[in-house]
Amino acid sequence: MIKMKVWKDPLLLLTGIGISNFGAWVYLIALNLIVLEMTHSPFAVAGLYIIKPVAALLTNGWAGSVVDRTDKRTLMVILDVLRAALLLILPFSSTLWGIYLLVLAINMAGAMFEPASMAYIAKLIPREGRQQFNAFRSLIDSGAFLIGPAIAGILFMVGTPVAAIYINAIALFLSGLVKMGLPQLEESELAGKSGLPMSRAMIKKDWNEVMTFSRISPGIMIIFFLFSCFMVMATAIDSQEASFAKAVLLLADSEYGFLVSIAGAGIIAGAGVNAAFAKSLPPSFLIGGGAFFVSAGYLFYAFSSTFTAAAIGFFMLAFALAFANTGFQTFSQNNIPVEMMGRIVSLYSLLEAGLIIIAAITIGAAAHMISIRFSVIAATSVMLFLSILLWIASMAYKQNEETFCGQIERGS
């Protein structure tokens, strides 16, 4: 009974996250179909994927200042309800640019939600329970990746993409309602802060504080930055995934669909194993080892010439991804001060968004001017190098931390 009481709030938070994640996959697929039907242009659909990093560039420079001065639970509820309201408006837009602007606003709200949720988790979950919580969150995210598109397919059979958009709006409203049941953890801490007006001087001061923390805690921020670069390369490589499968491996649409299903199975399997062994694997191993095997899977895929080889690479990278994400989330929550987490995560996410745009353009240009296989092999090689550096850095940080703790124990 006591254990269940301890896990009541974390389970409530996981429920809210799960509901919104399932809805997000339905929304993504429905939005692609709506834009394609409106314009009959694959280029217009591709524009939807540029909006997310653009939203991060427009938001993350100042979002952290808001997150760190606002009650995180209240902010998460407001952002859920705001996104739901914008989704309800979206089907009434009759122009492509109107849809783009609404999607931009939805993604800007999403860019604020991520640091707010990470900081709230760090305050809600005790240090010893964070890794297990993050492992269960990865499992829920994986389930959303598989079940969300399936739900979308059923909705399209019995209704329209617009109906699927409304379903996601309802999911976000429900997610906000669920989060209202969570405790407010910062009322006394934020007294005198939340009323401060947003100004350029305050944002500049916050940026300086993030830079100061980065200088005095290089071990933490090197790992954070390397993982961000690792995810930049993964996102850029993913932008060439369909082209590689169709033009290099010469897969039929059905074979490519099956390949994606294999990746989904890998994600579920990896998240399940990760959740089962969450307490016994240190975050440093999860970050470094997970990133390395994700990169190895991508490289295996890049050199593949048959469906079977590509499937092995896809399963490997998908299986390892849950470990890497759980390790990174736990490491960040354990080592970044929670009172600065919004600003640090937002500012580094701003940098990550800029790098994603540069990397995607570079890989796309290389694929166009040289070859798709060359661009994917080059990108995965860079990714593997980054993952090795990340593994070395995370293990070195763990060793230094253990040495420091040992010296304190001997001194006492």
Protein Blocks (a to p, Z undefined) as FASTA:
>chain_A
ZZmmmmmmmmmmmmmmmmmmmmmmmmmmmmmmmmmmmnopaklmmmmmmmmmmmmmmmmm
mmmmmmmmccfklmmmmmmmmmmmmmmmmmmpcbfklmmmmmmmmmmmmmmmmmmmmmmm
mmmpgfklmmmmmmmmmmmmmmmmmmmmmmmmmmmmmmcfklmmmmmmmmmmmmmmmmmm
pccfklmmmgoklmpccdfklmmmmmmmmmmmmmmmmmlmmmmmmmmmmmmmmmmmmmmm
mmmmmmmnopafklmmmmmmmmmmmmmmmmmmmmmmmmmpcfklmmmmmmmmmmmmmmmm
mmpcbfklmmmmmmmmmmmmmmmmmmmmmmmmmmmcfklmmmmmmmmmmmmmmmmmmmmm
mmmmmmmmmomklmmmmmmmmmmmmmmmmmmmmmmmmmmmmmmmmmmmmmZZ
